Amino acid sequence: MLENNYFNLLLGVPDTDFAKLIEEATETGVIYNEISQRIEIDLDINGLLKKQERKFDIENRNLDEHFGKQERN
């Protein structure tokens, strides 16, 4: 029986619904990995942009406190 299992490994994947399901799941996993990598990059970019906005807001607030809102305009 064990010898038969090794022989089946050499024959390739059978043409069954289960084999097709596994193949599609594998392809979806590859696509999902690409999607998750793109989402990660977008989150990093958005996070950096938000950080720059916060720094800009803090700098403006400090200028407002130092010079006053009326004098700066």
Backbone hydrogen bonds, N-H to C=O, Kabsch-Sander energy under -0.5 kcal/mol:
donor,donor_aa,acceptor,acceptor_aa,energy
5,N,1,M,-1.4
6,Y,2,L,-1.6
7,F,3,E,-1.8
8,N,4,N,-1.9
9,L,5,N,-1.2
10,L,6,Y,-0.8
10,L,7,F,-0.7
11,L,7,F,-0.7
12,G,8,N,-0.8
16,T,14,P,-1.6
20,K,16,T,-2.0
21,L,17,D,-2.4
22,I,18,F,-2.4
23,E,19,A,-2.2
24,E,20,K,-2.6
25,A,21,L,-2.3
26,T,22,I,-2.2
27,E,23,E,-2.3
28,T,24,E,-2.6
29,G,25,A,-2.2
30,V,26,T,-1.8
31,I,27,E,-2.4
32,Y,28,T,-3.3
33,N,29,G,-2.0
34,E,30,V,-1.9
35,I,31,I,-2.6
36,S,32,Y,-3.2
37,Q,33,N,-2.1
38,R,34,E,-2.1
39,I,35,I,-2.5
40,E,36,S,-2.2
41,I,37,Q,-2.1
42,D,38,R,-2.5
43,L,39,I,-2.8
44,D,40,E,-2.1
45,I,41,I,-2.5
46,N,42,D,-2.9
47,G,43,L,-2.5
48,L,44,D,-2.3
49,L,45,I,-2.3
50,K,46,N,-2.5
51,K,47,G,-2.0
52,Q,48,L,-2.1
53,E,49,L,-2.3
54,R,50,K,-2.4
55,K,51,K,-2.4
56,F,52,Q,-2.5
57,D,53,E,-2.7
58,I,54,R,-2.6
59,E,55,K,-2.5
60,N,56,F,-2.5
61,R,57,D,-2.5
62,N,58,I,-2.5
63,L,59,E,-2.3
64,D,60,N,-2.6
65,E,61,R,-2.3
66,H,62,N,-2.2
67,F,63,L,-3.3
68,G,63,L,-0.7
68,G,64,D,-1.6
72,R,68,G,-1.4
73,N,69,K,-1.1
